[in-house]
Amino acid sequence: AMFASKVEQKDDKLEVVREIDGGLETIRVNMPCVISADLRLNEPRYATLPNIMKAKKKKMDKLKPSDLGVDVTPRIEVISVEDPPVREAGATVADVDELVSKLKEKGF
């Protein structure tokens, strides 16, 4: 459910109101589901200066992926990397006849 501006749970489904070009559309989706939120869904909370200062003083624990049981070994193998072919320089023509003759030379 994309661009949700209102979400309500009805029985085992979610009722999502979303904005489309023609107005508002209400859809029902089965759970589990993925919902992207529109700006009107929630009112953002703004951090106050005292809370920002308190957050700077808090100690943060540093964890490694292995501490959380996460495997981070690469699963993609790069075979080769090549530059794209170099484009030919363009040419300026004076009139249509010259353009047609150059196109005929190239085989177009």
N, CA, C and O of each residue as an XYZ file, in Angstrom:
432
protein
N       0.860     -1.164      0.000
C       0.000      0.000      0.000
C       0.906      1.226      0.000
O       1.613      1.487      0.974
N       0.880      1.961     -1.079
C       1.796      3.083     -1.245
C       1.117      4.405     -0.872
O      -0.081      4.577     -1.095
N       1.889      5.334     -0.305
C       1.454      6.694      0.022
C       0.253      6.708      0.970
O      -0.715      7.430      0.733
N       0.312      5.922      2.029
C      -0.798      5.839      2.979
C      -0.899      7.120      3.790
O       0.089      7.601      4.346
N      -2.123      7.671      3.849
C      -2.351      8.849      4.688
C      -3.187      8.494      5.911
O      -3.280      9.292      6.844
N      -3.803      7.299      5.923
C      -4.574      6.827      7.072
C      -4.598      5.303      7.031
O      -4.848      4.714      5.979
N      -4.338      4.653      8.183
C      -4.308      3.191      8.259
C      -5.165      2.754      9.442
O      -4.989      3.244     10.558
N      -6.092      1.831      9.196
C      -6.929      1.271     10.255
C      -6.969     -0.234     10.109
O      -6.960     -0.759      8.996
N      -7.014     -0.941     11.259
C      -7.116     -2.393     11.212
C      -8.581     -2.793     11.302
O      -9.293     -2.394     12.224
N      -9.022     -3.591     10.328
C     -10.391     -4.104     10.303
C     -10.295     -5.617     10.172
O      -9.859     -6.128      9.141
N     -10.698     -6.328     11.208
C     -10.592     -7.787     11.275
C      -9.136     -8.198     11.050
O      -8.249     -7.755     11.779
N      -8.887     -9.039     10.049
C      -7.520     -9.496      9.791
C      -6.882     -8.744      8.624
O      -5.855     -9.175      8.101
N      -7.475     -7.633      8.213
C      -6.954     -6.836      7.099
C      -6.705     -5.408      7.561
O      -7.174     -4.987      8.618
N      -5.962     -4.679      6.751
C      -5.744     -3.260      6.998
C      -6.477     -2.458      5.942
O      -6.440     -2.782      4.755
N      -7.145     -1.406      6.392
C      -7.815     -0.493      5.471
C      -6.925      0.740      5.350
O      -6.671      1.438      6.332
N      -6.460      0.992      4.137
C      -5.495      2.064      3.885
C      -6.137      3.108      2.986
O      -6.656      2.786      1.918
N      -6.098      4.352      3.423
C      -6.565      5.471      2.598
C      -5.323      6.097      2.000
O      -4.388      6.459      2.714
N      -5.322      6.220      0.685
C      -4.159      6.770     -0.008
C      -4.593      7.812     -1.014
O      -5.709      7.766     -1.532
N      -3.706      8.750     -1.286
C      -4.013      9.828     -2.223
C      -3.540      9.433     -3.614
O      -2.398      9.011     -3.801
N      -4.432      9.576     -4.585
C      -4.088      9.337     -5.981
C      -4.400     10.614     -6.759
O      -4.871     11.593     -6.179
N      -4.142     10.612     -8.060
C      -4.350     11.818     -8.866
C      -5.790     12.296     -8.827
O      -6.034     13.503     -8.843
N      -6.753     11.379     -8.776
C      -8.160     11.749     -8.824
C      -8.789     12.014     -7.469
O      -9.985     12.299     -7.410
N      -8.036     11.933     -6.370
C      -8.601     12.158     -5.042
C      -8.064     11.149     -4.055
O      -6.867     10.861     -4.041
N      -8.964     10.597     -3.209
C      -8.562      9.612     -2.212
C      -9.073      8.237     -2.610
O     -10.170      8.109     -3.155
N      -8.281      7.213     -2.338
C      -8.652      5.846     -2.655
C      -8.512      5.026     -1.375
O      -7.515      5.155     -0.664
N      -9.494      4.190     -1.079
C      -9.445      3.312      0.082
C      -9.258      1.887     -0.412
O     -10.031      1.393     -1.233
N      -8.210      1.227      0.105
C      -7.953     -0.152     -0.285
C      -7.832     -1.010      0.965
O      -7.513     -0.507      2.042
N      -8.086     -2.300      0.819
C      -7.899     -3.259      1.913
C      -6.783     -4.202      1.512
O      -6.782     -4.737      0.403
N      -5.824     -4.410      2.420
C      -4.697     -5.294      2.152
C      -4.622     -6.362      3.230
O      -4.937     -6.113      4.393
N      -4.200     -7.556      2.826
C      -3.998     -8.650      3.772
C      -2.705     -8.428      4.534
O      -1.769     -7.810      4.026
N      -2.659     -8.944      5.770
C      -1.448     -8.835      6.564
C      -0.704    -10.148      6.487
O      -1.371    -11.180      6.416
N       0.583    -10.203      6.494
C       1.534     -9.102      6.588
C       1.615     -8.348      5.271
O       1.365     -8.913      4.206
N       1.964     -7.083      5.348
C       2.041     -6.246      4.151
C       3.098     -5.169      4.355
O       3.597     -4.962      5.461
N       3.421     -4.494      3.267
C       4.369     -3.383      3.297
C       3.597     -2.118      2.979
O       2.839     -2.071      2.011
N       3.792     -1.085      3.804
C       3.076      0.180      3.630
C       4.104      1.300      3.577
O       4.989      1.375      4.429
N       3.990      2.176      2.575
C       4.811      3.385      2.563
C       3.921      4.537      3.006
O       2.766      4.641      2.593
N       4.471      5.394      3.845
C       3.676      6.445      4.473
C       3.786      7.758      3.726
O       4.849      8.108      3.215
N       2.687      8.476      3.668
C       2.639      9.834      3.146
C       2.983     10.774      4.306
O       2.964     10.357      5.464
N       3.292     12.013      4.010
C       3.654     12.965      5.055
C       2.508     13.227      6.031
O       2.752     13.600      7.178
N       1.269     13.038      5.594
C       0.121     13.346      6.455
C      -0.191     12.236      7.456
O      -1.079     12.406      8.291
N       0.516     11.099      7.396
C       0.193      9.977      8.275
C       0.483     10.300      9.735
O      -0.329      9.978     10.602
N       1.593     10.915     10.024
C       1.966     11.233     11.404
C       2.483     12.651     11.507
O       2.953     13.231     10.528
N       2.393     13.194     12.694
C       2.959     14.499     12.996
C       4.373     14.261     13.518
O       4.535     13.568     14.522
N       5.397     14.807     12.876
C       6.768     14.525     13.324
C       7.058     15.153     14.689
O       6.526     16.207     15.039
N       7.921     14.467     15.446
C       8.360     15.009     16.726
C       9.710     15.664     16.507
O      10.589     15.094     15.861
N       9.870     16.854     17.045
C      11.122     17.573     16.901
C      11.879     17.511     18.212
O      11.307     17.714     19.283
N      13.181     17.226     18.120
C      14.004     17.130     19.324
C      14.254     18.522     19.885
O      14.534     19.468     19.148
N      14.147     18.625     21.210
C      14.425     19.903     21.879
C      15.917     19.974     22.200
O      16.600     18.951     22.234
N      16.407     21.167     22.430
C      17.824     21.358     22.704
C      18.292     20.576     23.940
O      19.354     19.957     23.879
N      17.543     20.576     25.068
C      18.000     19.787     26.214
C      18.107     18.288     25.896
O      19.030     17.619     26.362
N      17.158     17.762     25.099
C      17.220     16.344     24.749
C      18.387     16.046     23.816
O      18.971     14.965     23.886
N      18.733     16.982     22.950
C      19.894     16.796     22.075
C      21.163     16.737     22.917
O      22.041     15.912     22.662
N      21.261     17.607     23.917
C      22.439     17.614     24.789
C      22.524     16.324     25.603
O      23.618     15.794     25.795
N      21.383     15.807     26.088
C      21.375     14.543     26.824
C      21.809     13.388     25.920
O      22.521     12.486     26.362
N      21.387     13.417     24.672
C      21.730     12.340     23.744
C      23.226     12.331     23.446
O      23.807     11.266     23.238
N      23.853     13.501     23.423
C      25.292     13.554     23.172
C      26.084     12.887     24.280
O      27.157     12.337     24.031
N      25.565     12.929     25.511
C      26.280     12.385     26.662
C      26.058     10.891     26.850
O      26.798     10.260     27.604
N      25.063     10.306     26.191
C      24.766      8.889     26.394
C      25.844      8.025     25.778
O      26.393      8.347     24.724
N      26.142      6.926     26.445
C      27.136      5.964     25.980
C      26.471      5.026     24.980
O      25.379      4.514     25.224
N      27.149      4.805     23.842
C      26.620      3.900     22.828
C      27.461      2.643     22.794
O      28.689      2.711     22.729
N      26.803      1.492     22.837
C      27.501      0.218     22.736
C      27.847     -0.043     21.278
O      27.009      0.112     20.390
N      29.103     -0.446     21.042
C      29.527     -0.784     19.688
C      29.499     -2.295     19.553
O      30.140     -3.010     20.324
N      28.755     -2.772     18.573
C      28.623     -4.197     18.338
C      29.166     -4.542     16.965
O      29.141     -3.727     16.043
N      29.654     -5.761     16.848
C      30.087     -6.283     15.557
C      28.963     -7.135     15.003
O      28.136     -7.631     15.768
N      28.910     -7.318     13.680
C      27.855     -8.172     13.111
C      27.863     -9.588     13.685
O      26.810    -10.208     13.827
N      29.048    -10.098     14.013
C      29.119    -11.450     14.581
C      28.476    -11.515     15.960
O      27.979    -12.571     16.351
N      28.471    -10.406     16.711
C      27.809    -10.365     18.012
C      26.302    -10.567     17.880
O      25.655    -11.095     18.784
N      25.756    -10.140     16.748
C      24.316    -10.262     16.511
C      23.963    -11.510     15.708
O      22.789    -11.764     15.438
N      24.974    -12.289     15.325
C      24.716    -13.495     14.554
C      24.392    -13.227     13.095
O      23.656    -13.991     12.469
N      24.941    -12.137     12.545
C      24.664    -11.757     11.156
C      25.854    -12.146     10.291
O      26.998    -11.848     10.633
N      25.589    -12.805      9.184
C      26.632    -13.195      8.240
C      26.778    -12.104      7.186
O      25.830    -11.824      6.453
N      27.957    -11.483      7.101
C      28.169    -10.378      6.166
C      29.148    -10.749      5.055
O      29.743     -9.865      4.438
N      29.323    -12.028      4.795
C      30.219    -12.412      3.707
C      29.605    -11.973      2.385
O      28.390    -12.072      2.209
N      30.434    -11.484      1.441
C      29.885    -11.006      0.172
C      29.271    -12.145     -0.633
O      29.822    -13.243     -0.699
N      28.127    -11.869     -1.239
C      27.418    -12.866     -2.026
C      27.430    -12.526     -3.515
O      26.817    -13.221     -4.326
N      28.131    -11.458     -3.862
C      28.215    -11.016     -5.253
C      29.675    -11.076     -5.678
O      30.557    -10.618     -4.951
N      29.928    -11.635     -6.846
C      31.285    -11.720     -7.367
C      31.374    -10.854     -8.623
O      30.599    -11.040     -9.561
N      32.311     -9.914     -8.644
C      32.503     -9.044     -9.797
C      33.414     -9.778    -10.775
O      34.566    -10.069    -10.456
N      32.901    -10.076    -11.957
C      33.666    -10.789    -12.977
C      34.604     -9.833    -13.693
O      35.804    -10.093    -13.784
N      34.065     -8.719    -14.209
C      34.896     -7.733    -14.895
C      34.182     -6.390    -14.898
O      32.962     -6.302    -14.752
N      34.990     -5.348    -15.069
C      34.463     -3.987    -15.168
C      35.097     -3.368    -16.404
O      36.319     -3.370    -16.547
N      34.272     -2.842    -17.291
C      34.769     -2.254    -18.531
C      34.180     -0.875    -18.724
O      33.045     -0.611    -18.328
N      34.959      0.005    -19.336
C      34.462      1.337    -19.680
C      33.538      1.223    -20.886
O      33.731      0.340    -21.722
N      32.543      2.092    -20.993
C      31.693      2.071    -22.183
C      32.494      2.489    -23.411
O      33.504      3.178    -23.277
N      32.061      2.083    -24.610
C      32.809      2.468    -25.811
C      32.810      3.991    -25.995
O      31.848      4.675    -25.647
N      33.893      4.491    -26.540
C      34.038      5.934    -26.745
C      33.170      6.350    -27.931
O      33.189      5.714    -28.985
N      32.419      7.415    -27.741
C      31.547      7.907    -28.813
C      32.353      8.685    -29.836
O      33.338      9.349    -29.512
N      31.905      8.585    -31.083
C      32.537      9.369    -32.130
C      32.101     10.827    -32.011
O      31.006     11.129    -31.537
N      32.983     11.722    -32.451
C      32.647     13.146    -32.395
C      31.580     13.458    -33.440
O      31.545     12.836    -34.502
N      30.731     14.400    -33.145
C      29.687     14.805    -34.073
C      30.253     15.678    -35.194
O      31.383     16.158    -35.111
N      29.465     15.872    -36.222
C      29.894     16.698    -37.355
C      28.811     17.722    -37.648
O      27.620     17.443    -37.508
N      29.234     18.904    -38.052
C      28.305     19.966    -38.400
C      28.133     19.985    -39.914
O      29.109     19.906    -40.662
N      26.895     20.089    -40.353
C      26.613     20.163    -41.784
C      25.986     21.515    -42.100
O      25.295     22.113    -41.275
N      26.244     21.973    -43.309
C      25.768     23.289    -43.701
C      24.322     23.271    -44.176
O      23.571     24.211    -43.914
N      23.924     22.204    -44.875
C      22.565     22.161    -45.409
C      22.078     20.708    -45.465
O      22.792     19.781    -45.085
N      20.867     20.541    -45.940
C      20.215     19.228    -45.975
C      20.904     18.299    -46.967
O      21.037     17.105    -46.698
N      21.342     18.819    -48.101
C      21.998     17.980    -49.110
C      23.270     17.349    -48.553
O      23.535     16.169    -48.783
N      24.049     18.130    -47.827
C      25.270     17.603    -47.219
C      24.933     16.547    -46.167
O      25.637     15.543    -46.057
N      23.875     16.759    -45.400
C      23.428     15.793    -44.401
C      23.053     14.473    -45.065
O      23.460     13.407    -44.602
N      22.274     14.537    -46.155
C      21.849     13.332    -46.860
C      23.058     12.591    -47.418
O      23.110     11.363    -47.347
N      24.026     13.310    -47.971
C      25.207     12.650    -48.544
C      26.045     11.973    -47.456
O      26.573     10.884    -47.679
N      26.173     12.597    -46.289
C      26.927     11.990    -45.172
C      26.212     10.753    -44.646
O      26.862      9.767    -44.297
N      24.878     10.790    -44.585
C      24.128      9.620    -44.136
C      24.262      8.469    -45.125
O      24.338      7.310    -44.718
N      24.292      8.780    -46.437
C      24.478      7.740    -47.455
C      25.859      7.115    -47.358
O      26.005      5.908    -47.552
N      26.887      7.927    -47.057
C      28.242      7.423    -46.887
C      28.321      6.421    -45.740
O      29.023      5.414    -45.831
N      27.605      6.702    -44.674
C      27.610      5.809    -43.499
C      26.736      4.585    -43.687
O      26.812      3.642    -42.899
N      25.901      4.588    -44.725
C      25.063      3.427    -45.002
C      23.683      3.489    -44.368
O      23.035      2.454    -44.212
N      23.230      4.646    -44.008
C      21.895      4.779    -43.396
C      20.849      5.104    -44.443
O      19.672      5.252    -44.114
